[in-house]
């Protein structure tokens, strides 16, 4: 698995015909929060990530193609976790906390990922299979630049960097309405700007990300970290967070290292997400 084992998490893909699933399985006790800023999200269990909600830990995050249909992939991950006894304790047994985020790809028409695809991605994560990037997993059917009425490359990206004594990593499925930007702010793929679009370009979008750190953070801290992930979107996508995107970020903190400079970590997270977005389309 790339990038220092994605910290201490497991991660894996299922890739189908122009669509796929990517699963992140953090260690038990991982604290999480998240934020949606796009106008057209397809998410599952996102409300519980609010810092005011009871549950502060998650057992899996599932990225998938297929828009709202693709959220069914999380059912397969739920099943695997239940078999392994993972989840929030209840009188009826543990209930796995599985957060889902989906992008819109052609599988909405041709056949979106289902529970079997989610199960396969979870089992791939535990198997230790190499964690690929590009046109794999949730990024298999992704594209960008649709505000220009074009289909420029999209995909799944990964990046990691230090933030003082801790590390921060980002996994991003890039299926943006806007352009992917180089570090100097120029579009990676050229073309004349347009001021209006018609379907399918206006509706078939969304960028979703998971930010992971080995810092010890509270749920409120994770919410701030997720917000910084969105700053990374603004660094590497233009325009980001449109009415046509379902842009969402989940932040996970595994808690191995205490006494963390949260603001330094947030700055590093923004840069890491931006780097992951660029890597999704450039390799």
Helices and strands as residue ranges (DSSP letters): H 2-6, E 10-15, E 20-25, E 31-36, E 43-44, G 47-49, E 60-64, H 67-70, H 73-83, E 98-102, H 107-110, H 115-127, G 137-139, E 143-144, G 146-148, E 152-153, E 155-163, E 166-175, E 179-180, E 206-215, H 219-236, E 237-238, E 248-257, H 262-282
